[in-house]
Amino acid sequence: MMDKVYLDNAATTRVDSEVLKAMEPYFTKDFGNMASLHSCGREAEHAVEKARRDISKKVNGKDHKLVFTSGGTESNNFTLKGVAFANRDKGKHIITTKIEHECILNAAKWLEKQGFDVTYLPVNKEGFVELDVFSDAIRKDTVLASIIHANNEIGTIEPIRELGKIAHDHNVLLHTDACQSFTKVPIDLKKDNIDLMTINSPKIHGPKGAGGLFIRQGVKMEPLLHGGGQEFGYRSGTVNVSGIVGFAKAVDIMKDKHLKHMEKIRDMLIDGATDIPESWLNGPRGKDRLANNAHFSFRHIEGESLIVHLDLKGIAASTGSACSSKSLEPSHVLMAIGLQPEDAHGSIRFSVGKENTKEEIEYTLRSLHEAVETLRKMSPLK
């Protein structure tokens, strides 16, 4: 038995040793507040601005401002509320999808209570937003479309470039939540027609508490937080210098070789798990799937029981989004792609990382086969 096999990298990742090393001086030596005028403050400001430039280069962000935040939830809330309230003179209609992260869906529901109108787009059985469905949903009073770039549960990569072109043809802003896809999928903010984009550090071996929002120049936004006017006046509060430095380092060390490795062991998982009778992969195969995501349903068992059995073997996985994994409700993503509640409950997500090995995947597959067989023998669901 292996001590620990961590396959929940979509929830969070281990901070890379190079990232930790890059962060250390900003806790003890260069610990100044970047808003201060003295040399300690200027050193901190220099570090943050370098990180901002380095991260922006990754996505051709020269026409956008990168505003640092505490993470994906804050960035997504800032986008929906900030755009909605700043553009009420244009309209009160927002478009999103039924498979967004809970922070988008809950922010949208809150906006409905404030008098805004929200359309929740359906998706097909693989989780894709269909272009004609999106186009037909746009109205004269639509101000924003927020469509996740790559789904956090089933790994579907949406056709953002095409969706963005449709949005721009109708003078609608496009936001995408790229927390899962950033550094794993090529992104060019200009070519992909993206006006606003959310990114997050702990999904790529960076520290928790660091994230960002790219905002295209000229986009009207109402700040979510008010205070001292940090981050171009968009996000007041003392800037998380160490976290931002670590975030930039995590971006720098993510290479194509890591993605190829993740794809290889992801496909090992997919081939091995779908050998189990009455099991299937949720989401697409191949290039339209996140390199690190493998999501399965197993008939006649509960996903929570499967998680416990695997945990006893030292394997960490998930039933879906970490933000809702303790909920007894079936996944809204799986319901949106057409699964029955009982099949949605029998689902599990493995999300591999650059540090996982072939041997770990082989061990996981053996353990998975054994666990499914054991649980089905004792299942009242048959």
Backbone torsions as a table, in degrees:
resi	resn	phi	psi	omega
1	MET	NA	134.6	176.8
2	MET	-79.6	148.6	-178.6
3	ASP	-64.2	-49.8	-179.2
4	LYS	-155.7	130.6	172.8
5	VAL	-121.6	109.2	-175.4
6	TYR	-95.2	111.8	-178.7
7	LEU	-126.9	42.8	178.1
8	ASP	-128.6	42.0	-175.2
9	ASN	-72.1	-13.9	174.3
10	ALA	-75.1	-21.4	176.6
11	ALA	-80.7	-51.7	173.3
12	THR	-166.8	164.6	-178.6
13	THR	-124.7	161.1	173.8
14	ARG	-69.2	136.4	176.2
15	VAL	-66.2	123.6	-179.3
16	ASP	-63.0	144.9	-178.4
17	SER	-61.1	-34.5	177.1
18	GLU	-67.3	-35.4	177.6
19	VAL	-66.4	-46.5	179.7
20	LEU	-59.6	-42.2	179.3
21	LYS	-62.8	-40.6	179.7
22	ALA	-66.5	-31.4	-177.2
23	MET	-79.0	-31.8	-168.9
24	GLU	-51.4	-44.3	-177.9
25	PRO	-61.4	-24.8	-175.4
26	TYR	-86.3	1.4	169.4
27	PHE	-96.4	-30.8	-170.1
28	THR	-121.8	-43.1	-173.5
29	LYS	-99.3	-56.3	-178.3
30	ASP	-103.3	61.0	-169.4
31	PHE	-94.6	10.4	-173.7
32	GLY	-64.2	160.5	173.9
33	ASN	-84.5	124.6	-173.6
34	MET	-66.9	-11.2	176.7
35	ALA	-84.1	-10.1	-178.8
36	SER	-79.4	151.1	-176.0
37	LEU	-86.3	-16.4	-177.1
38	HIS	-75.3	175.8	-173.5
39	SER	-62.3	-35.5	178.0
40	CYS	-62.4	-40.5	177.8
41	GLY	-67.4	-39.7	179.8
42	ARG	-66.1	-35.6	177.2
43	GLU	-64.4	-41.6	177.8
44	ALA	-65.4	-41.4	179.2
45	GLU	-63.0	-42.0	178.6
46	HIS	-59.6	-42.0	-179.0
47	ALA	-64.7	-42.2	-178.8
48	VAL	-68.3	-42.6	-178.4
49	GLU	-67.9	-34.1	174.5
50	LYS	-64.3	-44.0	178.3
51	ALA	-61.0	-40.8	-179.8
52	ARG	-61.7	-44.4	179.5
53	ARG	-65.5	-44.0	-177.0
54	ASP	-64.2	-42.9	180.0
55	ILE	-68.4	-39.8	-179.1
56	SER	-63.2	-36.8	179.0
57	LYS	-60.7	-28.9	-177.3
58	LYS	-62.9	-26.4	-174.1
59	VAL	-126.6	19.8	-178.2
60	ASN	54.4	56.4	-173.7
61	GLY	-96.1	26.5	-176.0
62	LYS	-67.3	-21.7	177.7
63	ASP	-94.6	6.8	-177.8
64	HIS	-124.4	152.4	168.2
65	LYS	-96.4	133.0	174.8
66	LEU	-96.3	113.9	178.2
67	VAL	-100.6	121.2	-179.9
68	PHE	-80.1	138.7	-178.0
69	THR	-132.9	-172.3	178.9
70	SER	-85.3	-9.5	-179.9
71	GLY	153.8	-170.0	-174.7
72	GLY	-64.6	-40.4	-178.0
73	THR	-63.0	-44.9	178.4
74	GLU	-64.5	-45.1	-178.9
75	SER	-61.1	-41.6	-179.1
76	ASN	-69.1	-40.7	176.2
77	ASN	-64.2	-42.4	178.9
78	PHE	-59.3	-42.7	-179.1
79	THR	-61.5	-57.4	-174.2
80	LEU	-63.0	-48.5	-177.3
81	LYS	-73.8	-40.1	-178.6
82	GLY	-64.4	-44.2	178.7
83	VAL	-70.8	-43.1	-176.6
84	ALA	-59.4	-48.5	-175.3
85	PHE	-76.8	-26.7	179.8
86	ALA	-80.9	-15.8	-174.2
87	ASN	-122.3	27.2	-178.8
88	ARG	-64.2	-23.0	178.8
89	ASP	-69.6	-23.5	179.3
90	LYS	-86.5	-37.2	-177.7
91	GLY	168.2	171.4	-176.8
92	LYS	-125.8	24.4	-178.3
93	HIS	-108.3	131.8	179.4
94	ILE	-126.1	141.6	176.6
95	ILE	-114.3	134.5	170.6
96	THR	-142.5	-164.1	-178.0
97	THR	-126.7	167.1	179.5
98	LYS	-77.6	-5.4	-176.2
99	ILE	-115.4	20.1	178.5
100	GLU	-71.6	163.7	170.9
101	HIS	-62.2	153.1	-176.9
102	GLU	-57.0	-31.0	-178.2
103	CYS	-67.1	-32.1	174.3
104	ILE	-71.8	-47.9	-176.6
105	LEU	-64.2	-41.1	-179.3
106	ASN	-72.4	-34.5	174.5
107	ALA	-65.2	-39.4	179.0
108	ALA	-65.0	-41.5	178.5
109	LYS	-64.1	-37.9	178.0
110	TRP	-64.3	-40.7	179.2
111	LEU	-64.5	-33.6	176.2
112	GLU	-60.3	-37.2	178.4
113	LYS	-68.1	-21.2	179.3
114	GLN	-92.0	6.4	176.1
115	GLY	101.7	4.3	177.7
116	PHE	-86.9	158.2	-179.4
117	ASP	-111.8	126.1	-176.1
118	VAL	-121.5	131.9	172.3
119	THR	-104.9	129.4	179.8
120	TYR	-106.6	106.5	-174.9
121	LEU	-71.4	141.1	170.9
122	PRO	-76.4	167.6	175.2
123	VAL	-129.9	165.7	177.6
124	ASN	-83.5	-174.6	-171.6
125	LYS	-67.6	-16.6	175.5
126	GLU	-98.9	0.2	175.7
127	GLY	94.7	11.6	-178.5
128	PHE	-88.8	139.1	168.5
129	VAL	-78.2	126.6	-179.3
130	GLU	-86.2	135.1	-171.0
131	LEU	-59.6	-41.9	-178.4
132	ASP	-68.7	-32.8	177.3
133	VAL	-65.5	-41.9	177.6
134	PHE	-64.5	-46.5	-178.9
135	SER	-60.0	-42.5	-178.5
136	ASP	-67.8	-22.7	-177.5
137	ALA	-81.1	-16.6	-177.2
138	ILE	-73.9	133.9	179.2
139	ARG	-118.7	173.5	178.2
140	LYS	-63.7	-27.8	-177.9
141	ASP	-99.6	14.3	177.7
142	THR	-76.5	127.3	-179.5
143	VAL	-110.2	-25.5	-173.9
144	LEU	-149.1	139.8	167.5
145	ALA	-120.2	127.5	178.4
146	SER	-117.9	109.9	-175.2
147	ILE	-128.1	123.6	-176.9
148	ILE	-60.8	139.7	-178.3
149	HIS	-75.6	-48.2	177.0
150	ALA	-139.2	127.0	-172.7
151	ASN	-68.4	135.5	-176.1
152	ASN	-72.3	-19.3	-179.9
153	GLU	-96.9	-54.6	-172.3
154	ILE	-105.3	0.2	170.2
155	GLY	76.9	8.5	-178.8
156	THR	-68.1	128.5	176.6
157	ILE	-96.2	116.7	-176.0
158	GLU	-77.6	154.5	178.1
159	PRO	-78.0	70.6	-171.5
160	ILE	-61.5	-40.4	-178.2
161	ARG	-59.5	-45.3	-179.2
162	GLU	-69.4	-39.8	177.7
163	LEU	-64.1	-39.9	179.3
164	GLY	-64.9	-38.1	178.3
165	LYS	-63.7	-42.3	177.8
166	ILE	-61.9	-43.9	179.5
167	ALA	-59.8	-46.7	-177.4
168	HIS	-68.7	-32.1	176.0
169	ASP	-62.1	-24.1	-179.9
170	HIS	-107.2	12.8	179.0
171	ASN	60.4	39.3	178.6
172	VAL	-112.8	137.2	176.7
173	LEU	-74.4	142.1	176.3
174	LEU	-114.1	125.1	170.8
175	HIS	-113.0	143.2	173.3
176	THR	-133.6	137.3	175.4
177	ASP	-86.9	106.5	-176.7
178	ALA	-108.5	27.8	-178.8
179	CYS	-57.4	-39.9	-178.3
180	GLN	-86.0	-27.7	-171.9
181	SER	-94.4	-23.2	-175.2
182	PHE	-57.9	125.4	-174.4
183	THR	76.5	-9.5	178.1
184	LYS	-101.5	-19.7	179.5
185	VAL	-130.8	134.6	177.7
186	PRO	-59.6	131.2	179.3
187	ILE	-132.4	131.9	172.4
188	ASP	-128.5	106.8	-172.6
189	LEU	-55.7	-38.4	-178.0
190	LYS	-74.4	-52.9	-177.8
191	LYS	-65.9	-30.3	-178.5
192	ASP	-86.8	4.0	174.8
193	ASN	59.9	39.0	-177.8
194	ILE	-100.3	123.7	178.2
195	ASP	-88.6	-38.3	-179.9
196	LEU	-138.1	139.8	-179.4
197	MET	-144.9	130.9	178.5
198	THR	-91.9	134.8	175.3
199	ILE	-132.3	163.9	-171.8
200	ASN	-149.1	139.6	-175.5
201	SER	-79.3	-45.4	-171.8
202	PRO	-70.2	-5.4	176.0
203	LYS	-82.6	-10.5	-174.0
204	ILE	-129.4	34.3	177.5
205	HIS	70.7	24.7	170.8
206	GLY	-101.2	178.4	-177.3
207	PRO	-76.4	153.3	171.8
208	LYS	-70.5	157.6	178.2
209	GLY	83.9	11.5	178.2
210	ALA	-130.6	129.5	177.7
211	GLY	-155.7	-170.9	-178.9
212	GLY	-163.4	164.0	174.5
213	LEU	-134.9	120.4	172.1
214	PHE	-82.0	129.2	179.7
215	ILE	-125.2	118.5	179.5
216	ARG	-62.7	141.9	177.6
217	GLN	-55.4	132.2	177.9
218	GLY	97.1	-12.7	178.4
219	VAL	-74.6	129.6	-179.6
220	LYS	-82.4	126.3	-178.9
221	MET	-134.9	138.3	170.9
222	GLU	-95.3	126.4	-178.9
223	PRO	-58.8	144.3	175.4
224	LEU	-83.5	-36.0	179.9
225	LEU	-117.1	135.4	179.1
226	HIS	-115.3	142.7	-178.7
227	GLY	176.0	-121.0	-175.0
228	GLY	-82.4	-0.6	175.0
229	GLY	81.4	22.2	177.9
230	GLN	-66.5	167.0	178.5
231	GLU	53.2	58.2	176.2
232	PHE	62.9	19.1	-177.5
233	GLY	84.5	-1.4	-178.2
234	TYR	-85.9	-30.1	-170.5
235	ARG	-144.4	88.2	-178.6
236	SER	-72.0	152.4	-179.9
237	GLY	130.8	154.6	178.9
238	THR	-60.7	128.3	-174.5
239	VAL	-74.1	136.9	-178.5
240	ASN	-81.7	79.9	-172.3
241	VAL	-60.8	-50.4	-177.2
242	SER	-61.5	-42.2	179.6
243	GLY	-63.9	-39.9	-179.9
244	ILE	-67.9	-41.7	176.7
245	VAL	-61.1	-43.1	178.0
246	GLY	-64.6	-38.8	177.7
247	PHE	-59.2	-48.1	-179.6
248	ALA	-62.4	-38.5	179.0
249	LYS	-66.5	-39.6	178.3
250	ALA	-61.8	-39.7	176.6
251	VAL	-63.2	-41.6	-176.6
252	ASP	-64.5	-36.7	-173.0
253	ILE	-90.5	-4.6	175.6
254	MET	-79.3	117.5	-174.4
255	LYS	-119.3	165.6	178.5
256	ASP	-59.4	-33.6	-179.7
257	LYS	-62.8	-32.6	178.0
258	HIS	-68.3	-40.3	179.6
259	LEU	-65.9	-41.9	178.6
260	LYS	-63.2	-39.1	177.4
261	HIS	-64.0	-44.7	-179.8
262	MET	-63.4	-40.9	178.7
263	GLU	-61.1	-41.1	-177.7
264	LYS	-64.0	-47.5	-178.1
265	ILE	-78.1	-25.9	171.8
266	ARG	-60.5	-46.4	-179.1
267	ASP	-67.8	-30.9	172.2
268	MET	-59.7	-44.0	178.6
269	LEU	-63.2	-44.7	-178.0
270	ILE	-63.0	-47.4	-179.0
271	ASP	-63.7	-41.7	-176.9
272	GLY	-73.6	-39.3	-177.4
273	ALA	-73.1	-36.7	-178.3
274	THR	-77.7	-3.2	169.8
275	ASP	-72.4	-20.0	179.3
276	ILE	-71.1	130.2	179.8
277	PRO	-57.9	147.4	178.7
278	GLU	53.5	46.0	174.3
279	SER	-133.4	157.6	178.0
280	TRP	-156.4	160.0	176.8
281	LEU	-87.7	133.2	173.3
282	ASN	-96.3	131.4	-175.9
283	GLY	96.3	175.4	-174.7
284	PRO	-81.0	167.0	169.0
285	ARG	-98.4	162.2	169.0
286	GLY	79.8	-145.6	-168.6
287	LYS	-67.9	-18.6	-179.5
288	ASP	-92.3	14.4	178.5
289	ARG	-120.2	142.7	175.9
290	LEU	-55.1	141.6	-177.0
291	ALA	-60.2	-25.3	-172.1
292	ASN	-109.9	6.9	-170.4
293	ASN	-109.9	132.5	171.5
294	ALA	-140.9	117.4	-174.4
295	HIS	-126.4	126.2	-172.9
296	PHE	-128.1	154.4	168.3
297	SER	-117.8	140.2	178.7
298	PHE	-126.1	119.6	-176.8
299	ARG	-70.6	146.3	173.5
300	HIS	76.4	14.4	174.7
301	ILE	-138.3	164.0	175.9
302	GLU	-97.7	133.9	179.6
303	GLY	-60.3	-36.4	179.8
304	GLU	-63.2	-39.8	178.1
305	SER	-65.1	-38.2	178.9
306	LEU	-65.2	-40.2	177.0
307	ILE	-59.6	-43.4	-179.5
308	VAL	-64.5	-45.0	179.6
309	HIS	-61.1	-43.3	179.4
310	LEU	-68.3	-36.7	178.8
311	ASP	-61.9	-36.9	176.9
312	LEU	-64.3	-21.7	176.2
313	LYS	-92.9	3.3	179.5
314	GLY	86.2	16.9	-176.8
315	ILE	-109.2	124.4	179.1
316	ALA	-101.3	119.9	176.1
317	ALA	-137.6	-168.0	-175.3
318	SER	-146.0	157.3	172.2
319	THR	-89.1	-5.1	179.8
320	GLY	162.9	-141.6	179.8
321	SER	-64.5	133.8	179.2
322	ALA	-62.5	-26.6	-178.3
323	CYS	-71.4	-17.2	-179.0
324	SER	-131.7	15.4	-172.4
325	SER	-68.5	-17.8	178.7
326	LYS	-92.4	-0.7	178.9
327	SER	-77.8	144.4	177.8
328	LEU	-88.7	-5.3	178.3
329	GLU	-76.1	145.4	176.3
330	PRO	-64.6	149.9	-178.2
331	SER	-56.9	129.4	178.3
332	HIS	-65.8	-27.4	178.0
333	VAL	-68.5	-46.2	-178.6
334	LEU	-68.4	-34.5	175.4
335	MET	-66.3	-36.5	-178.8
336	ALA	-67.1	-29.3	178.7
337	ILE	-90.0	5.0	170.0
338	GLY	101.6	8.2	178.2
339	LEU	-73.0	148.4	171.4
340	GLN	-74.5	152.8	-177.9
341	PRO	-53.4	-40.8	-178.5
342	GLU	-66.9	-33.9	177.4
343	ASP	-75.9	-34.6	176.6
344	ALA	-63.6	-37.1	179.1
345	HIS	-69.3	-22.9	-179.1
346	GLY	-95.1	40.8	-173.5
347	SER	-119.0	156.6	-179.0
348	ILE	-148.1	143.5	177.8
349	ARG	-115.0	126.5	168.2
350	PHE	-106.1	129.2	174.9
351	SER	-126.6	111.4	-173.8
352	VAL	-81.7	164.7	177.3
353	GLY	-131.7	174.3	-177.3
354	LYS	-66.1	-18.4	-176.5
355	GLU	-92.1	-11.4	-179.8
356	ASN	-71.5	150.4	-176.0
357	THR	-114.7	163.1	175.4
358	LYS	-59.6	-39.3	-179.9
359	GLU	-63.3	-37.4	178.0
360	GLU	-65.6	-38.7	179.9
361	ILE	-68.2	-41.1	178.1
362	GLU	-62.1	-43.2	177.9
363	TYR	-63.4	-41.4	179.8
364	THR	-63.1	-41.9	-179.9
365	LEU	-65.7	-41.3	176.3
366	ARG	-61.1	-44.6	-179.1
367	SER	-66.5	-37.1	179.5
368	LEU	-65.9	-46.4	178.2
369	HIS	-58.0	-45.5	180.0
370	GLU	-64.0	-42.9	-177.5
371	ALA	-66.4	-42.8	179.6
372	VAL	-63.2	-44.2	179.1
373	GLU	-61.3	-44.5	-179.8
374	THR	-63.0	-46.5	-177.0
375	LEU	-68.4	-34.1	179.4
376	ARG	-69.5	-31.6	178.5
377	LYS	-65.5	-31.2	-177.5
378	MET	-104.8	7.5	-172.9
379	SER	-79.1	133.7	172.5
380	PRO	-85.4	0.8	-174.2
381	LEU	-85.4	-11.3	-178.3
382	LYS	-69.8	NA	NA
